[in-house]
Amino acid sequence: MIARMTEPQTQPPAAPENPEDRKLLTLARSARARNGVPEGAAVRDETGRTYVAGTVDLPSLPLTALQTAVAMAVASGAKSLEAAAVVTAAEAPADADRAAVRDLGGPDTPLLLAGPDGTLRLTVTAG
């Protein structure tokens, strides 16, 4: 009798239930891939507008992707954030990212973190 090895069962990538949050993750993932940067991010303001950015790595201006997306929202007149998303290899959001989201959106603003493949790893508040 020949024993057969079976492939481990994998589950499909987790995705947020809210379609607007799924859109944020898709935009963040595409920014990361398109620009060949370590992180991609997207935020949604109080009017539903989205802002998408990648990591900025200039000697005089190092910004995470999420800091850049928040800065773009502020520069465009956003008064608050509904949600934020970052696609990164990191296991948890950076403190600087949570602070940037909290500064504009408040402590209860959801922050979605996904891996490079788009799999949602966790959702936390900016708090």
CNS distance restraints for C-alpha pairs under 8 A (distance, minus, plus):
assign (resid  13 and name CA) (resid 118 and name CA) 7.28 0.50 0.50
assign (resid  13 and name CA) (resid 119 and name CA) 4.77 0.50 0.50
assign (resid  13 and name CA) (resid 120 and name CA) 7.00 0.50 0.50
assign (resid  14 and name CA) (resid 119 and name CA) 5.50 0.50 0.50
assign (resid  14 and name CA) (resid 120 and name CA) 5.33 0.50 0.50
assign (resid  14 and name CA) (resid 121 and name CA) 7.76 0.50 0.50
assign (resid  15 and name CA) (resid  22 and name CA) 6.54 0.50 0.50
assign (resid  15 and name CA) (resid 119 and name CA) 6.86 0.50 0.50
assign (resid  15 and name CA) (resid 120 and name CA) 5.86 0.50 0.50
assign (resid  16 and name CA) (resid  21 and name CA) 6.23 0.50 0.50
assign (resid  16 and name CA) (resid  22 and name CA) 5.80 0.50 0.50
assign (resid  16 and name CA) (resid 120 and name CA) 7.44 0.50 0.50
assign (resid  17 and name CA) (resid  21 and name CA) 7.62 0.50 0.50
assign (resid  17 and name CA) (resid  22 and name CA) 7.50 0.50 0.50
assign (resid  18 and name CA) (resid  22 and name CA) 6.45 0.50 0.50
assign (resid  19 and name CA) (resid  23 and name CA) 6.18 0.50 0.50
assign (resid  20 and name CA) (resid  24 and name CA) 6.44 0.50 0.50
assign (resid  21 and name CA) (resid  25 and name CA) 6.48 0.50 0.50
assign (resid  21 and name CA) (resid  83 and name CA) 7.39 0.50 0.50
assign (resid  21 and name CA) (resid  85 and name CA) 7.80 0.50 0.50
assign (resid  22 and name CA) (resid  26 and name CA) 6.22 0.50 0.50
assign (resid  23 and name CA) (resid  27 and name CA) 6.11 0.50 0.50
assign (resid  24 and name CA) (resid  28 and name CA) 6.08 0.50 0.50
assign (resid  24 and name CA) (resid  41 and name CA) 7.78 0.50 0.50
assign (resid  24 and name CA) (resid  42 and name CA) 5.42 0.50 0.50
assign (resid  24 and name CA) (resid  43 and name CA) 6.72 0.50 0.50
assign (resid  24 and name CA) (resid  44 and name CA) 7.56 0.50 0.50
assign (resid  24 and name CA) (resid  50 and name CA) 7.73 0.50 0.50
assign (resid  24 and name CA) (resid  84 and name CA) 7.19 0.50 0.50
assign (resid  24 and name CA) (resid  85 and name CA) 5.97 0.50 0.50
assign (resid  25 and name CA) (resid  29 and name CA) 6.01 0.50 0.50
assign (resid  25 and name CA) (resid  41 and name CA) 7.66 0.50 0.50
assign (resid  25 and name CA) (resid  42 and name CA) 7.16 0.50 0.50
assign (resid  25 and name CA) (resid  85 and name CA) 5.84 0.50 0.50
assign (resid  25 and name CA) (resid  86 and name CA) 7.02 0.50 0.50
assign (resid  25 and name CA) (resid  87 and name CA) 7.08 0.50 0.50
assign (resid  25 and name CA) (resid 112 and name CA) 7.80 0.50 0.50
assign (resid  25 and name CA) (resid 114 and name CA) 7.36 0.50 0.50
assign (resid  25 and name CA) (resid 118 and name CA) 6.89 0.50 0.50
assign (resid  26 and name CA) (resid  30 and name CA) 6.15 0.50 0.50
assign (resid  26 and name CA) (resid 118 and name CA) 7.39 0.50 0.50
assign (resid  27 and name CA) (resid  31 and name CA) 6.17 0.50 0.50
assign (resid  27 and name CA) (resid  40 and name CA) 7.99 0.50 0.50
assign (resid  27 and name CA) (resid  41 and name CA) 7.37 0.50 0.50
assign (resid  27 and name CA) (resid  42 and name CA) 6.33 0.50 0.50
assign (resid  27 and name CA) (resid  52 and name CA) 6.60 0.50 0.50
assign (resid  28 and name CA) (resid  32 and name CA) 6.34 0.50 0.50
assign (resid  28 and name CA) (resid  39 and name CA) 7.96 0.50 0.50
assign (resid  28 and name CA) (resid  40 and name CA) 4.49 0.50 0.50
assign (resid  28 and name CA) (resid  41 and name CA) 4.22 0.50 0.50
assign (resid  28 and name CA) (resid  42 and name CA) 5.14 0.50 0.50
assign (resid  28 and name CA) (resid  52 and name CA) 6.39 0.50 0.50
assign (resid  28 and name CA) (resid  53 and name CA) 7.21 0.50 0.50
assign (resid  28 and name CA) (resid  54 and name CA) 7.84 0.50 0.50
assign (resid  28 and name CA) (resid  85 and name CA) 6.79 0.50 0.50
assign (resid  28 and name CA) (resid  86 and name CA) 6.09 0.50 0.50
assign (resid  28 and name CA) (resid  87 and name CA) 5.94 0.50 0.50
assign (resid  29 and name CA) (resid  33 and name CA) 6.29 0.50 0.50
assign (resid  29 and name CA) (resid  40 and name CA) 5.75 0.50 0.50
assign (resid  29 and name CA) (resid  41 and name CA) 7.39 0.50 0.50
assign (resid  29 and name CA) (resid  86 and name CA) 7.91 0.50 0.50
assign (resid  29 and name CA) (resid  87 and name CA) 5.70 0.50 0.50
assign (resid  29 and name CA) (resid 116 and name CA) 6.97 0.50 0.50
assign (resid  29 and name CA) (resid 117 and name CA) 7.86 0.50 0.50
assign (resid  29 and name CA) (resid 118 and name CA) 6.41 0.50 0.50
assign (resid  30 and name CA) (resid  34 and name CA) 5.75 0.50 0.50
assign (resid  30 and name CA) (resid  40 and name CA) 7.38 0.50 0.50
assign (resid  31 and name CA) (resid  35 and name CA) 5.96 0.50 0.50
assign (resid  31 and name CA) (resid  40 and name CA) 5.20 0.50 0.50
assign (resid  31 and name CA) (resid  41 and name CA) 7.24 0.50 0.50
assign (resid  31 and name CA) (resid  52 and name CA) 6.92 0.50 0.50
assign (resid  31 and name CA) (resid  53 and name CA) 6.27 0.50 0.50
assign (resid  31 and name CA) (resid  54 and name CA) 5.92 0.50 0.50
assign (resid  32 and name CA) (resid  36 and name CA) 5.76 0.50 0.50
assign (resid  32 and name CA) (resid  37 and name CA) 5.30 0.50 0.50
assign (resid  32 and name CA) (resid  38 and name CA) 6.59 0.50 0.50
assign (resid  32 and name CA) (resid  39 and name CA) 5.37 0.50 0.50
assign (resid  32 and name CA) (resid  40 and name CA) 4.22 0.50 0.50
assign (resid  32 and name CA) (resid  41 and name CA) 7.75 0.50 0.50
assign (resid  32 and name CA) (resid  54 and name CA) 5.90 0.50 0.50
assign (resid  32 and name CA) (resid  87 and name CA) 7.33 0.50 0.50
assign (resid  33 and name CA) (resid  37 and name CA) 7.04 0.50 0.50
assign (resid  33 and name CA) (resid  40 and name CA) 7.91 0.50 0.50
assign (resid  35 and name CA) (resid  54 and name CA) 7.05 0.50 0.50
assign (resid  37 and name CA) (resid  54 and name CA) 6.26 0.50 0.50
assign (resid  37 and name CA) (resid  55 and name CA) 5.89 0.50 0.50
assign (resid  38 and name CA) (resid  54 and name CA) 7.76 0.50 0.50
assign (resid  38 and name CA) (resid  55 and name CA) 6.50 0.50 0.50
assign (resid  38 and name CA) (resid  88 and name CA) 6.51 0.50 0.50
assign (resid  38 and name CA) (resid  89 and name CA) 7.62 0.50 0.50
assign (resid  39 and name CA) (resid  54 and name CA) 5.75 0.50 0.50
assign (resid  39 and name CA) (resid  55 and name CA) 5.61 0.50 0.50
assign (resid  39 and name CA) (resid  64 and name CA) 7.25 0.50 0.50
assign (resid  39 and name CA) (resid  65 and name CA) 5.67 0.50 0.50
assign (resid  39 and name CA) (resid  86 and name CA) 6.88 0.50 0.50
assign (resid  39 and name CA) (resid  87 and name CA) 5.59 0.50 0.50
assign (resid  39 and name CA) (resid  88 and name CA) 4.86 0.50 0.50
assign (resid  39 and name CA) (resid  89 and name CA) 7.74 0.50 0.50
assign (resid  40 and name CA) (resid  52 and name CA) 7.56 0.50 0.50
assign (resid  40 and name CA) (resid  53 and name CA) 5.90 0.50 0.50
assign (resid  40 and name CA) (resid  54 and name CA) 4.45 0.50 0.50
assign (resid  40 and name CA) (resid  55 and name CA) 6.63 0.50 0.50
assign (resid  40 and name CA) (resid  65 and name CA) 5.36 0.50 0.50
assign (resid  40 and name CA) (resid  66 and name CA) 7.34 0.50 0.50
assign (resid  40 and name CA) (resid  86 and name CA) 5.74 0.50 0.50
assign (resid  40 and name CA) (resid  87 and name CA) 5.23 0.50 0.50
assign (resid  40 and name CA) (resid  88 and name CA) 6.93 0.50 0.50
assign (resid  41 and name CA) (resid  52 and name CA) 5.77 0.50 0.50
assign (resid  41 and name CA) (resid  53 and name CA) 5.42 0.50 0.50
assign (resid  41 and name CA) (resid  54 and name CA) 6.19 0.50 0.50
assign (resid  41 and name CA) (resid  65 and name CA) 5.25 0.50 0.50
assign (resid  41 and name CA) (resid  66 and name CA) 5.07 0.50 0.50
assign (resid  41 and name CA) (resid  69 and name CA) 6.40 0.50 0.50
assign (resid  41 and name CA) (resid  84 and name CA) 7.46 0.50 0.50
assign (resid  41 and name CA) (resid  85 and name CA) 5.50 0.50 0.50
assign (resid  41 and name CA) (resid  86 and name CA) 4.25 0.50 0.50
assign (resid  41 and name CA) (resid  87 and name CA) 6.19 0.50 0.50
assign (resid  42 and name CA) (resid  50 and name CA) 6.64 0.50 0.50
assign (resid  42 and name CA) (resid  51 and name CA) 5.44 0.50 0.50
assign (resid  42 and name CA) (resid  52 and name CA) 4.33 0.50 0.50
assign (resid  42 and name CA) (resid  53 and name CA) 6.39 0.50 0.50
assign (resid  42 and name CA) (resid  66 and name CA) 6.91 0.50 0.50
assign (resid  42 and name CA) (resid  69 and name CA) 6.00 0.50 0.50
assign (resid  42 and name CA) (resid  84 and name CA) 5.87 0.50 0.50
assign (resid  42 and name CA) (resid  85 and name CA) 5.35 0.50 0.50
assign (resid  42 and name CA) (resid  86 and name CA) 6.61 0.50 0.50
assign (resid  43 and name CA) (resid  50 and name CA) 5.53 0.50 0.50
assign (resid  43 and name CA) (resid  51 and name CA) 5.39 0.50 0.50
assign (resid  43 and name CA) (resid  52 and name CA) 6.74 0.50 0.50
assign (resid  43 and name CA) (resid  66 and name CA) 7.84 0.50 0.50
assign (resid  43 and name CA) (resid  69 and name CA) 6.34 0.50 0.50
assign (resid  43 and name CA) (resid  70 and name CA) 6.82 0.50 0.50
assign (resid  43 and name CA) (resid  73 and name CA) 7.73 0.50 0.50
assign (resid  43 and name CA) (resid  81 and name CA) 6.98 0.50 0.50
assign (resid  43 and name CA) (resid  82 and name CA) 7.69 0.50 0.50
assign (resid  43 and name CA) (resid  83 and name CA) 5.82 0.50 0.50
assign (resid  43 and name CA) (resid  84 and name CA) 4.24 0.50 0.50
assign (resid  43 and name CA) (resid  85 and name CA) 6.28 0.50 0.50
assign (resid  44 and name CA) (resid  48 and name CA) 5.60 0.50 0.50
assign (resid  44 and name CA) (resid  49 and name CA) 5.51 0.50 0.50
assign (resid  44 and name CA) (resid  50 and name CA) 4.43 0.50 0.50
assign (resid  44 and name CA) (resid  51 and name CA) 6.58 0.50 0.50
assign (resid  44 and name CA) (resid  81 and name CA) 5.75 0.50 0.50
assign (resid  44 and name CA) (resid  82 and name CA) 5.57 0.50 0.50
assign (resid  44 and name CA) (resid  83 and name CA) 5.49 0.50 0.50
assign (resid  44 and name CA) (resid  84 and name CA) 6.42 0.50 0.50
assign (resid  45 and name CA) (resid  49 and name CA) 5.49 0.50 0.50
assign (resid  45 and name CA) (resid  50 and name CA) 6.46 0.50 0.50
assign (resid  45 and name CA) (resid  73 and name CA) 7.19 0.50 0.50
assign (resid  45 and name CA) (resid  78 and name CA) 5.99 0.50 0.50
assign (resid  45 and name CA) (resid  79 and name CA) 7.36 0.50 0.50
assign (resid  45 and name CA) (resid  80 and name CA) 5.65 0.50 0.50
assign (resid  45 and name CA) (resid  81 and name CA) 4.16 0.50 0.50
assign (resid  45 and name CA) (resid  82 and name CA) 5.46 0.50 0.50
assign (resid  45 and name CA) (resid  83 and name CA) 7.37 0.50 0.50
assign (resid  46 and name CA) (resid  78 and name CA) 7.13 0.50 0.50
assign (resid  46 and name CA) (resid  79 and name CA) 6.95 0.50 0.50
assign (resid  46 and name CA) (resid  80 and name CA) 5.41 0.50 0.50
assign (resid  46 and name CA) (resid  81 and name CA) 5.42 0.50 0.50
assign (resid  46 and name CA) (resid  82 and name CA) 5.68 0.50 0.50
assign (resid  48 and name CA) (resid  82 and name CA) 7.81 0.50 0.50
assign (resid  50 and name CA) (resid  73 and name CA) 7.93 0.50 0.50
assign (resid  51 and name CA) (resid  69 and name CA) 5.64 0.50 0.50
assign (resid  51 and name CA) (resid  70 and name CA) 7.65 0.50 0.50
assign (resid  51 and name CA) (resid  72 and name CA) 6.54 0.50 0.50
assign (resid  51 and name CA) (resid  73 and name CA) 6.10 0.50 0.50
assign (resid  52 and name CA) (resid  69 and name CA) 5.54 0.50 0.50
assign (resid  53 and name CA) (resid  65 and name CA) 5.51 0.50 0.50
assign (resid  53 and name CA) (resid  66 and name CA) 7.11 0.50 0.50
assign (resid  53 and name CA) (resid  68 and name CA) 5.99 0.50 0.50
assign (resid  53 and name CA) (resid  69 and name CA) 5.07 0.50 0.50
assign (resid  54 and name CA) (resid  64 and name CA) 7.32 0.50 0.50
assign (resid  54 and name CA) (resid  65 and name CA) 4.33 0.50 0.50
assign (resid  54 and name CA) (resid  66 and name CA) 7.61 0.50 0.50
assign (resid  54 and name CA) (resid  68 and name CA) 7.12 0.50 0.50
assign (resid  54 and name CA) (resid  69 and name CA) 7.77 0.50 0.50
assign (resid  55 and name CA) (resid  62 and name CA) 7.97 0.50 0.50
assign (resid  55 and name CA) (resid  63 and name CA) 6.05 0.50 0.50
assign (resid  55 and name CA) (resid  64 and name CA) 4.84 0.50 0.50
assign (resid  55 and name CA) (resid  65 and name CA) 4.08 0.50 0.50
assign (resid  55 and name CA) (resid  66 and name CA) 7.81 0.50 0.50
assign (resid  55 and name CA) (resid  68 and name CA) 7.19 0.50 0.50
assign (resid  56 and name CA) (resid  61 and name CA) 7.02 0.50 0.50
assign (resid  56 and name CA) (resid  62 and name CA) 5.59 0.50 0.50
assign (resid  56 and name CA) (resid  63 and name CA) 4.99 0.50 0.50
assign (resid  56 and name CA) (resid  64 and name CA) 6.36 0.50 0.50
assign (resid  56 and name CA) (resid  65 and name CA) 6.78 0.50 0.50
assign (resid  56 and name CA) (resid  68 and name CA) 7.29 0.50 0.50
assign (resid  57 and name CA) (resid  61 and name CA) 6.53 0.50 0.50
assign (resid  57 and name CA) (resid  62 and name CA) 4.70 0.50 0.50
assign (resid  57 and name CA) (resid  63 and name CA) 6.48 0.50 0.50
assign (resid  58 and name CA) (resid  62 and name CA) 5.44 0.50 0.50
assign (resid  63 and name CA) (resid  67 and name CA) 5.87 0.50 0.50
assign (resid  63 and name CA) (resid  68 and name CA) 6.10 0.50 0.50
assign (resid  64 and name CA) (resid  68 and name CA) 6.27 0.50 0.50
assign (resid  64 and name CA) (resid  97 and name CA) 7.27 0.50 0.50
assign (resid  65 and name CA) (resid  69 and name CA) 6.22 0.50 0.50
assign (resid  65 and name CA) (resid  86 and name CA) 7.39 0.50 0.50
assign (resid  66 and name CA) (resid  70 and name CA) 6.13 0.50 0.50
assign (resid  66 and name CA) (resid  84 and name CA) 7.83 0.50 0.50
assign (resid  66 and name CA) (resid  85 and name CA) 7.61 0.50 0.50
assign (resid  66 and name CA) (resid  86 and name CA) 6.42 0.50 0.50
assign (resid  66 and name CA) (resid  97 and name CA) 5.85 0.50 0.50
assign (resid  66 and name CA) (resid 100 and name CA) 7.64 0.50 0.50
assign (resid  66 and name CA) (resid 101 and name CA) 7.94 0.50 0.50
assign (resid  67 and name CA) (resid  71 and name CA) 6.10 0.50 0.50
assign (resid  67 and name CA) (resid  96 and name CA) 7.64 0.50 0.50
assign (resid  67 and name CA) (resid  97 and name CA) 6.01 0.50 0.50
assign (resid  67 and name CA) (resid 100 and name CA) 5.93 0.50 0.50
assign (resid  67 and name CA) (resid 101 and name CA) 7.89 0.50 0.50
assign (resid  68 and name CA) (resid  72 and name CA) 6.16 0.50 0.50
assign (resid  69 and name CA) (resid  73 and name CA) 6.29 0.50 0.50
assign (resid  70 and name CA) (resid  74 and name CA) 6.25 0.50 0.50
assign (resid  70 and name CA) (resid 100 and name CA) 6.66 0.50 0.50
assign (resid  70 and name CA) (resid 101 and name CA) 6.79 0.50 0.50
assign (resid  70 and name CA) (resid 104 and name CA) 7.57 0.50 0.50
assign (resid  71 and name CA) (resid  75 and name CA) 6.02 0.50 0.50
assign (resid  72 and name CA) (resid  76 and name CA) 6.13 0.50 0.50
assign (resid  73 and name CA) (resid  77 and name CA) 6.45 0.50 0.50
assign (resid  73 and name CA) (resid  78 and name CA) 5.28 0.50 0.50
assign (resid  74 and name CA) (resid  78 and name CA) 5.09 0.50 0.50
assign (resid  74 and name CA) (resid  79 and name CA) 7.15 0.50 0.50
assign (resid  74 and name CA) (resid 104 and name CA) 7.88 0.50 0.50
assign (resid  79 and name CA) (resid 104 and name CA) 6.96 0.50 0.50
assign (resid  80 and name CA) (resid 104 and name CA) 5.21 0.50 0.50
assign (resid  80 and name CA) (resid 105 and name CA) 4.70 0.50 0.50
assign (resid  80 and name CA) (resid 106 and name CA) 7.80 0.50 0.50
assign (resid  81 and name CA) (resid 101 and name CA) 7.45 0.50 0.50
assign (resid  81 and name CA) (resid 104 and name CA) 6.20 0.50 0.50
assign (resid  81 and name CA) (resid 105 and name CA) 4.28 0.50 0.50
assign (resid  81 and name CA) (resid 106 and name CA) 7.87 0.50 0.50
assign (resid  81 and name CA) (resid 109 and name CA) 6.91 0.50 0.50
assign (resid  82 and name CA) (resid 105 and name CA) 6.71 0.50 0.50
assign (resid  82 and name CA) (resid 109 and name CA) 6.17 0.50 0.50
assign (resid  82 and name CA) (resid 110 and name CA) 7.42 0.50 0.50
assign (resid  83 and name CA) (resid 105 and name CA) 7.85 0.50 0.50
assign (resid  83 and name CA) (resid 109 and name CA) 5.70 0.50 0.50
assign (resid  83 and name CA) (resid 110 and name CA) 5.12 0.50 0.50
assign (resid  83 and name CA) (resid 111 and name CA) 6.10 0.50 0.50
assign (resid  83 and name CA) (resid 112 and name CA) 7.92 0.50 0.50
assign (resid  84 and name CA) (resid 101 and name CA) 7.19 0.50 0.50
assign (resid  84 and name CA) (resid 109 and name CA) 7.60 0.50 0.50
assign (resid  84 and name CA) (resid 110 and name CA) 6.37 0.50 0.50
assign (resid  84 and name CA) (resid 111 and name CA) 4.81 0.50 0.50
assign (resid  84 and name CA) (resid 112 and name CA) 6.22 0.50 0.50
assign (resid  85 and name CA) (resid 111 and name CA) 5.52 0.50 0.50
assign (resid  85 and name CA) (resid 112 and name CA) 4.51 0.50 0.50
assign (resid  85 and name CA) (resid 113 and name CA) 5.86 0.50 0.50
assign (resid  85 and name CA) (resid 114 and name CA) 7.69 0.50 0.50
assign (resid  86 and name CA) (resid  93 and name CA) 7.96 0.50 0.50
assign (resid  86 and name CA) (resid 111 and name CA) 7.73 0.50 0.50
assign (resid  86 and name CA) (resid 112 and name CA) 6.36 0.50 0.50
assign (resid  86 and name CA) (resid 113 and name CA) 5.14 0.50 0.50
assign (resid  86 and name CA) (resid 114 and name CA) 6.33 0.50 0.50
assign (resid  87 and name CA) (resid 113 and name CA) 6.01 0.50 0.50
assign (resid  87 and name CA) (resid 114 and name CA) 4.78 0.50 0.50
assign (resid  87 and name CA) (resid 115 and name CA) 5.51 0.50 0.50
assign (resid  87 and name CA) (resid 116 and name CA) 5.79 0.50 0.50
assign (resid  87 and name CA) (resid 118 and name CA) 6.84 0.50 0.50
assign (resid  88 and name CA) (resid 113 and name CA) 7.37 0.50 0.50
assign (resid  88 and name CA) (resid 114 and name CA) 6.39 0.50 0.50
assign (resid  88 and name CA) (resid 115 and name CA) 5.27 0.50 0.50
assign (resid  88 and name CA) (resid 116 and name CA) 5.58 0.50 0.50
assign (resid  89 and name CA) (resid 115 and name CA) 5.51 0.50 0.50
assign (resid  89 and name CA) (resid 116 and name CA) 5.99 0.50 0.50
assign (resid  90 and name CA) (resid 115 and name CA) 7.50 0.50 0.50
assign (resid  91 and name CA) (resid 115 and name CA) 7.96 0.50 0.50
assign (resid  91 and name CA) (resid 121 and name CA) 7.71 0.50 0.50
assign (resid  92 and name CA) (resid 113 and name CA) 7.09 0.50 0.50
assign (resid  92 and name CA) (resid 122 and name CA) 7.94 0.50 0.50
assign (resid  93 and name CA) (resid  97 and name CA) 6.41 0.50 0.50
assign (resid  93 and name CA) (resid  98 and name CA) 6.78 0.50 0.50
assign (resid  93 and name CA) (resid 113 and name CA) 6.70 0.50 0.50
assign (resid  94 and name CA) (resid  98 and name CA) 6.49 0.50 0.50
assign (resid  95 and name CA) (resid  99 and name CA) 6.12 0.50 0.50
assign (resid  96 and name CA) (resid 100 and name CA) 6.21 0.50 0.50
assign (resid  97 and name CA) (resid 101 and name CA) 6.32 0.50 0.50
assign (resid  98 and name CA) (resid 102 and name CA) 6.00 0.50 0.50
assign (resid  98 and name CA) (resid 111 and name CA) 7.64 0.50 0.50
assign (resid  98 and name CA) (resid 125 and name CA) 7.85 0.50 0.50
assign (resid  98 and name CA) (resid 126 and name CA) 4.73 0.50 0.50
assign (resid  98 and name CA) (resid 127 and name CA) 7.26 0.50 0.50
assign (resid  99 and name CA) (resid 103 and name CA) 5.99 0.50 0.50
assign (resid  99 and name CA) (resid 126 and name CA) 6.71 0.50 0.50
assign (resid  99 and name CA) (resid 127 and name CA) 7.97 0.50 0.50
assign (resid 100 and name CA) (resid 104 and name CA) 6.72 0.50 0.50
assign (resid 101 and name CA) (resid 105 and name CA) 5.59 0.50 0.50
assign (resid 101 and name CA) (resid 106 and name CA) 7.07 0.50 0.50
assign (resid 101 and name CA) (resid 109 and name CA) 7.16 0.50 0.50
assign (resid 101 and name CA) (resid 111 and name CA) 7.87 0.50 0.50
assign (resid 101 and name CA) (resid 126 and name CA) 5.96 0.50 0.50
assign (resid 102 and name CA) (resid 106 and name CA) 4.32 0.50 0.50
assign (resid 102 and name CA) (resid 107 and name CA) 5.04 0.50 0.50
assign (resid 102 and name CA) (resid 108 and name CA) 7.75 0.50 0.50
assign (resid 102 and name CA) (resid 109 and name CA) 6.86 0.50 0.50
assign (resid 102 and name CA) (resid 126 and name CA) 5.03 0.50 0.50
assign (resid 102 and name CA) (resid 127 and name CA) 6.34 0.50 0.50
assign (resid 105 and name CA) (resid 109 and name CA) 5.61 0.50 0.50
assign (resid 106 and name CA) (resid 126 and name CA) 6.99 0.50 0.50
assign (resid 106 and name CA) (resid 127 and name CA) 7.15 0.50 0.50
assign (resid 107 and name CA) (resid 125 and name CA) 6.34 0.50 0.50
assign (resid 107 and name CA) (resid 126 and name CA) 4.85 0.50 0.50
assign (resid 107 and name CA) (resid 127 and name CA) 3.63 0.50 0.50
assign (resid 108 and name CA) (resid 125 and name CA) 5.21 0.50 0.50
assign (resid 108 and name CA) (resid 126 and name CA) 6.02 0.50 0.50
assign (resid 108 and name CA) (resid 127 and name CA) 5.89 0.50 0.50
assign (resid 109 and name CA) (resid 125 and name CA) 5.32 0.50 0.50
assign (resid 109 and name CA) (resid 126 and name CA) 5.51 0.50 0.50
assign (resid 109 and name CA) (resid 127 and name CA) 7.57 0.50 0.50
assign (resid 110 and name CA) (resid 123 and name CA) 6.56 0.50 0.50
assign (resid 110 and name CA) (resid 124 and name CA) 5.73 0.50 0.50
assign (resid 110 and name CA) (resid 125 and name CA) 4.47 0.50 0.50
assign (resid 110 and name CA) (resid 126 and name CA) 6.33 0.50 0.50
assign (resid 111 and name CA) (resid 123 and name CA) 5.58 0.50 0.50
assign (resid 111 and name CA) (resid 124 and name CA) 5.28 0.50 0.50
assign (resid 111 and name CA) (resid 125 and name CA) 5.59 0.50 0.50
assign (resid 111 and name CA) (resid 126 and name CA) 6.31 0.50 0.50
assign (resid 112 and name CA) (resid 120 and name CA) 7.10 0.50 0.50
assign (resid 112 and name CA) (resid 121 and name CA) 7.81 0.50 0.50
assign (resid 112 and name CA) (resid 122 and name CA) 6.07 0.50 0.50
assign (resid 112 and name CA) (resid 123 and name CA) 4.47 0.50 0.50
assign (resid 112 and name CA) (resid 124 and name CA) 6.60 0.50 0.50
assign (resid 113 and name CA) (resid 120 and name CA) 6.00 0.50 0.50
assign (resid 113 and name CA) (resid 121 and name CA) 5.72 0.50 0.50
assign (resid 113 and name CA) (resid 122 and name CA) 5.47 0.50 0.50
assign (resid 113 and name CA) (resid 123 and name CA) 6.21 0.50 0.50
assign (resid 114 and name CA) (resid 118 and name CA) 5.38 0.50 0.50
assign (resid 114 and name CA) (resid 119 and name CA) 5.17 0.50 0.50
assign (resid 114 and name CA) (resid 120 and name CA) 4.16 0.50 0.50
assign (resid 114 and name CA) (resid 121 and name CA) 5.07 0.50 0.50
assign (resid 114 and name CA) (resid 122 and name CA) 7.07 0.50 0.50
assign (resid 115 and name CA) (resid 119 and name CA) 5.41 0.50 0.50
assign (resid 115 and name CA) (resid 120 and name CA) 6.60 0.50 0.50
assign (resid 115 and name CA) (resid 121 and name CA) 6.63 0.50 0.50
